Amino acid sequence: MLPDHYQFVSDVPVIPVMVIDRLDDAVPLAQALVDGGLTTLEITLRTPCALAAIEQITAQVSGALVGAGTVCNSTQFKAAVDCGAHFVVSPGHSDDLFQASNEHQTPLLPGAVTATEVMAVLNAGFPVIKYFPANTSGGVAAIKALCGPFSSATFVPTGGIGLTNLIDYLAVPNVIAVGGSWVTPANAVKARQWQRITQLASEALQLATSLRSPEGK
């Protein structure tokens, strides 16, 4: 059972990882994803307008739960929270990030892929782990192996995941959701093909939820 402040991770089994290069794209892109049923959104801090995008989406897109990704230090953590981020995701973990999460009372999904890293994250009190980069770190087989000694860990794999393999990841009991950028392809965002992105979001959600429905078991 996840703590209350991490229950949002179980709401939608696919978390879009969004790289926003143009601020004008932020709200329509988020709205397209929400219209397709994907409401938990990760905005990566890889572009100059990322923080402003978090602020705009949080304020203007009803139903969206917005988080900040690629957060690597406490300064970025505070900036994301100040802009309205509801959760924070990091490709790795550190005492600095653990402290920031506790200080700001904001959920952190820290990155870990080895047994030692998973132990460090769990011992610090963080039950939901970003398994990144998933495919190049052993993929489904590696996560299954970690679930043996770390049955209390919950994983959100990201990296190399798409329609062809997301059900393989979601079939692992300790995987609660997957993250990925395939629902926001760069060419579609550049061309502002919002309907296409809504369709991709809808397809991903339907596939993921069919696996977890009674009929899909």
C-alpha positions as CSV (number, residue, x, y, z in Angstrom):
1,M,0.0,0.0,0.0
2,L,1.4,3.4,-1.1
3,P,1.4,6.3,1.3
4,D,-1.4,8.8,0.6
5,H,0.9,11.4,-0.9
6,Y,2.0,8.8,-3.5
7,Q,-1.4,7.6,-4.5
8,F,-1.4,9.8,-7.6
9,V,1.1,7.5,-9.2
10,S,-1.5,4.8,-9.4
11,D,-4.2,7.0,-10.9
12,V,-3.0,6.6,-14.6
13,P,-0.6,3.9,-15.7
14,V,1.2,6.0,-18.3
15,I,3.1,9.2,-17.5
16,P,4.0,11.3,-20.5
17,V,7.6,12.6,-20.3
18,M,7.4,16.1,-22.0
19,V,10.2,18.1,-23.4
20,I,8.9,21.6,-24.2
21,D,11.0,23.8,-26.4
22,R,8.4,26.5,-27.1
23,L,6.4,27.9,-24.2
24,D,3.4,28.5,-26.5
25,D,3.1,24.7,-26.9
26,A,2.9,23.9,-23.2
27,V,-0.8,24.4,-22.6
28,P,-2.2,22.9,-25.9
29,L,0.2,19.9,-25.5
30,A,-0.9,19.2,-22.0
31,Q,-4.5,19.7,-22.9
32,A,-4.1,17.2,-25.8
33,L,-2.7,14.6,-23.4
34,V,-5.4,15.2,-20.8
35,D,-8.1,14.9,-23.5
36,G,-6.6,11.5,-24.3
37,G,-6.9,10.5,-20.7
38,L,-3.3,10.9,-19.5
39,T,-3.6,13.4,-16.7
40,T,-0.3,12.9,-14.7
41,L,2.4,14.8,-16.7
42,E,6.1,15.1,-16.2
43,I,7.8,18.2,-17.6
44,T,11.5,17.7,-17.9
45,L,13.8,20.5,-16.9
46,R,15.8,20.2,-20.1
47,T,14.7,23.4,-21.7
48,P,14.8,27.1,-20.7
49,C,11.0,27.4,-20.7
50,A,10.3,24.2,-18.6
51,L,9.6,26.0,-15.4
52,A,7.3,28.5,-17.0
53,A,5.6,25.6,-18.8
54,I,4.9,23.9,-15.4
55,E,3.4,27.2,-14.1
56,Q,1.2,27.7,-17.1
57,I,-0.1,24.1,-17.3
58,T,-0.8,24.0,-13.6
59,A,-2.8,27.2,-13.8
60,Q,-4.6,26.6,-17.1
61,V,-5.2,22.9,-17.7
62,S,-8.0,21.5,-15.6
63,G,-7.4,17.9,-14.4
64,A,-3.7,17.9,-15.1
65,L,-1.4,16.8,-12.2
66,V,2.0,18.3,-13.2
67,G,5.4,17.2,-12.1
68,A,9.0,18.2,-12.8
69,G,11.4,15.8,-14.3
70,T,15.2,15.7,-14.7
71,V,15.6,17.4,-11.3
72,C,19.1,16.9,-10.1
73,N,19.6,19.2,-7.1
74,S,17.7,21.0,-4.4
75,T,17.8,24.3,-6.2
76,Q,15.9,22.9,-9.2
77,F,13.6,21.1,-6.7
78,K,12.7,24.4,-5.0
79,A,12.2,26.2,-8.4
80,A,9.9,23.4,-9.6
81,V,7.8,23.5,-6.4
82,D,7.6,27.3,-6.6
83,C,6.2,27.0,-10.1
84,G,3.5,24.6,-9.0
85,A,4.9,21.2,-9.5
86,H,2.9,18.6,-7.5
87,F,5.7,16.0,-7.7
88,V,9.4,15.7,-8.7
89,V,11.2,13.1,-10.7
90,S,15.0,12.6,-10.8
91,P,17.1,10.3,-13.0
92,G,19.1,9.5,-9.9
93,H,19.1,10.2,-6.1
94,S,21.0,12.0,-3.5
95,D,20.7,13.1,0.1
96,D,20.2,16.7,-1.2
97,L,17.1,15.6,-3.1
98,F,15.8,13.5,-0.2
99,Q,16.1,16.5,2.1
100,A,14.4,18.8,-0.4
101,S,11.5,16.5,-0.8
102,N,11.0,16.4,3.0
103,E,11.5,20.1,3.4
104,H,9.0,21.0,0.7
105,Q,6.6,18.1,1.5
106,T,6.6,17.2,-2.2
107,P,6.7,13.6,-3.4
108,L,10.0,12.6,-5.1
109,L,10.4,9.7,-7.5
110,P,14.2,9.1,-7.3
111,G,16.1,7.1,-9.9
112,A,17.7,3.7,-9.1
113,V,18.6,0.7,-11.2
114,T,20.9,-1.4,-9.0
115,A,20.3,-3.3,-5.7
116,T,22.5,-0.9,-3.8
117,E,20.7,2.1,-5.3
118,V,17.3,0.6,-4.5
119,M,18.4,0.0,-0.9
120,A,19.5,3.6,-0.5
121,V,16.2,4.9,-1.8
122,L,14.1,2.7,0.3
123,N,16.1,3.3,3.4
124,A,15.7,7.0,2.9
125,G,11.9,6.5,3.0
126,F,11.0,6.8,-0.7
127,P,8.8,3.9,-1.8
128,V,8.3,4.8,-5.5
129,I,11.4,4.5,-7.7
130,K,12.0,5.7,-11.2
131,Y,13.8,2.8,-13.0
132,F,15.8,4.7,-15.6
133,P,17.1,4.1,-18.2
134,A,14.8,1.0,-18.2
135,N,15.6,-0.9,-21.4
136,T,19.4,-0.4,-21.2
137,S,19.5,-1.3,-17.5
138,G,18.1,-4.8,-18.0
139,G,14.4,-4.0,-18.6
140,V,11.6,-6.2,-17.4
141,A,13.9,-9.1,-16.4
142,A,16.0,-6.8,-14.2
143,I,13.0,-5.3,-12.4
144,K,11.6,-8.8,-11.8
145,A,14.9,-9.8,-10.2
146,L,14.9,-6.7,-7.9
147,C,11.3,-7.5,-6.8
148,G,12.5,-10.6,-5.0
149,P,14.6,-8.9,-2.3
150,F,12.7,-5.6,-2.5
151,S,9.1,-6.6,-2.5
152,S,8.1,-3.3,-0.9
153,A,9.5,-1.3,-3.8
154,T,7.3,0.2,-6.4
155,F,8.8,1.0,-9.8
156,V,8.0,3.5,-12.6
157,P,10.2,2.4,-15.5
158,T,11.2,5.1,-18.1
159,G,13.5,4.9,-21.1
160,G,12.9,2.9,-24.2
161,I,9.3,2.2,-23.5
162,G,6.5,2.4,-26.0
163,L,3.4,0.7,-27.3
164,T,5.3,-2.4,-28.2
165,N,6.6,-3.2,-24.7
166,L,4.6,-1.2,-22.2
167,I,2.4,-4.1,-21.3
168,D,5.5,-6.3,-20.6
169,Y,6.5,-3.7,-17.9
170,L,3.0,-3.2,-16.5
171,A,2.6,-7.0,-16.1
172,V,5.2,-6.9,-13.4
173,P,3.3,-6.6,-10.1
174,N,5.7,-4.0,-8.6
175,V,5.4,-1.7,-11.6
176,I,2.7,0.8,-11.0
177,A,3.1,2.9,-14.1
178,V,5.5,3.6,-17.0
179,G,6.9,6.9,-18.3
180,G,7.8,7.7,-21.8
181,S,8.0,10.3,-24.5
182,W,6.4,8.2,-27.3
183,V,3.1,9.9,-26.7
184,T,4.6,13.3,-27.4
185,P,6.8,12.7,-30.5
186,A,9.0,15.7,-31.4
187,N,7.7,15.9,-35.0
188,A,4.1,16.0,-33.8
189,V,4.8,18.7,-31.2
190,K,6.8,20.7,-33.7
191,A,3.9,20.6,-36.2
192,R,1.4,21.2,-33.4
193,Q,-0.6,18.1,-34.3
194,W,-2.5,18.1,-31.0
195,Q,-5.2,15.7,-32.2
196,R,-2.5,13.1,-33.1
197,I,-1.1,13.4,-29.6
198,T,-4.6,13.0,-28.1
199,Q,-4.9,9.8,-30.2
200,L,-1.5,8.5,-29.1
201,A,-2.5,9.2,-25.4
202,S,-5.8,7.4,-25.8
203,E,-4.2,4.4,-27.4
204,A,-1.6,4.1,-24.7
205,L,-4.2,4.4,-21.9
206,Q,-6.5,1.9,-23.5
207,L,-3.7,-0.7,-23.9
208,A,-2.4,-0.1,-20.4
209,T,-5.9,-0.3,-18.7
210,S,-6.9,-3.3,-20.8
211,L,-4.0,-5.2,-19.1
212,R,-5.3,-4.3,-15.7
213,S,-9.0,-4.9,-16.3
214,P,-10.5,-8.2,-15.1
215,E,-10.9,-9.2,-18.8
216,G,-7.2,-8.4,-19.5
217,K,-5.9,-10.7,-16.7
